[in-house]
Amino acid sequence: MNDLEPLTDRQRRELEYHREHAKQRSALLDKPVNFNIALNNNRRWWNAHWAMYTYLRNKDIKGKNVLVVGCGFGDDALYLAKYGAHVKAFDLSPESLAIARTLAEKENLAIEFKEMPAEKLEYENNYFDFVVARDILHHVDIPKSINEILRVSKPGAIFCFNEVYSHSITNRIRYSDFVDKWLYPKMVNFVYGGNKPYITEDERKLSEQDIKIITASMAKPEIEKYFNLFIGRLISDNYLFLVKLDRLLLYLLSPVAKFLGARILIAGPLNKTAQTSEILETPTSPT
């Protein structure tokens, strides 16, 4: 990362959080990488991460230049490299990148990992054919990051993002006094199985306004799916039958799913002629 570019307060807090998170996840290095999500033909239609790869595996990705935004421990970079893509991935956390590099070496996959923020990418213009972002956009300054993604992507490049989400209506319910002060504290242990939620100080779920800004950078999306009506809110994802039922309910409620879902998956070609100046004029994330 360029030392001349000072980190924002938000980025410094994120960096410190993920430094500790990486220490807790070092056991990943002792296990073989499971590529089922990318390679298994029996697809888990109820799972947003699997649905993302159901989409990507049907694209002509072999030999293409692929960028993984905020790669963390490198899961998605590894999966995409397994498809034969030329993968470049970045993250703000050097500790996370160290784990990602080691896993890639163990799997004999050539992936270029770099340390940098999403708001100021070091890649050349018009380079990538695919850009994949999972559970990262809700950590960053969205307008600045989207403009950088547009800059480094080729015309017509595919952008696929999979993120936590809450419509402003459901978000108001979530942070009502009853839910925030009484119901959520009682449910959190049940929902997260006694584990500490993986939530940083500055992250917040994407809103419909955020989605509007992100999709302004795209032509018409090829897929738009919503997940987790009750899962992760009131019910743990450990109950497979309920997870499937939850996804089925949101599918049946497709016309109003954008008001109800807690996770969103959107993919489609980028529009290089998007009005990036208009995107930049709309603040969405704290610095």
C-alpha angles and dihedrals in degrees: 000000000000106000090203090068108077117216120242119243089256093052091049091053091048090049093052093047093051092046088063092039091056091054090055092050099047089111087078087082091064095058132070115248112259109222096180093111090060102033110027113104092206098084126205098223092182094061120082095209091051090045089055090057093043084062097042097045089060091056126089093254103144111112092005126127109253129186122203111201116215093355098188109185091357102254097140093039089055094047093049093046087053087062088059096257123147098243130198117180135179141189138175093234118080090193092057091046091053090058091045093051092049092050091049091051092049090052092044092237120149106225127155110223121190137178113235143116121262090236094065115031122191096210126110124257121274095007111124129075094190133025120194124191122178123175093341110091092072088061098053145062096271102203094048093044094048091051090052091049089052091049097052095041127090119240107279094015115158117248117197122182132176115187147158109262143179128183112231090248095056090039090059089053091048092054097040113122093252095053100034099044102030117014101038096050089052094047101041096083091048095046095046097037093240092305124125110259114251095239126136125211095253104035121105132175117266114260129210087262090056090049090052091054093046095047090047084074091057139070113234108319116247092212134019116176134167127209140183112042093168101354111104090011105061104350132051118240089234091090104080097189091053092046090055092045090049092053091046091052092052090048090053089046093049095135090062100025092110089065094047110034126098096199131042132200118193129167137169145110121313120239108227090193092061114135097254092176089062090049091052092051092063112078114207109153134052118245 
